[in-house]
């Protein structure tokens, strides 16, 4: 949250469109859980957007908010 506050403080003065992407690991969910990496990654991107808006970033700055699940791992 602290990092998002710093980012919002910096980004709110800019005008360029923003794209937020949520990621996850590639581990399967345990049995019985009714969610998946797609919804988790999209939720992460949306939670980040909400935090940035609360920090003062204009809502019209967000060009795209997307979840990419495990399709683009940090470590391949």
N, C-alpha and C positions, 0 to 999 in steps of 0.2 A: 504494500500500500504506500509506503514511503517513497519508493521509486516511482510509482504512478503519479504521486503528487508532484514530484520534481518534474516528471515528464509533462504533466498537464501544465504546470507553470511555464515551461519552456514553449510548448506547442501552442498555447492559447494566443500567443503573439504572432504566430505564423498564419499564412493563408492557404498554403498548399493542401490539396486533398489528402486524406489519410486512408490507408488500408490496414485493417487489423486481421491477423490470422492466428487462430488457435491451433495448438499442436498437442499430441499425446504420445505416449510410448506405444509399442506394438504388442504389449502383453494382452492376452484375452481376458475378458471379465470373468469372474467366478460364476459358477452356475447359479441360476435363480435371480441374478441381477438384471433388471429390466432397463438397462441403458447400454450405451456403446461408446466407442471412441469418437464417433462422429458427433454425437450430441454433446459429449464432454468438451471436445475441442471448440465447437460452436459456442457453447456456454462460456468457455474461457474468453473467447474473443468478445462476446457480448458484455461480460463482466468488466473487461478492460475498457470497452467503449463507455460504459456507465460511469466508471471511475474517472475517466478523462473528462466527461461532460460535467460531473460534479466538481472537477477541478478547474472548470472554466473554459474548456474547449467547446467551441460552437458545434451544435449537432449537425449542421450542414457541411461540416468539414469531412465527414466520413463517407468516402466513396464506395467502400466495400467492407463488409465484416463477414469473415468466412472461417469455417472449421475445416482443417485438412487432415484431422485424425492422425493416423500413423503413416500417411503417404509421403511425408517429407521429414524423415527423422534428422535430428541434430547430429547424431552419430550413426553412420550407415554401415 
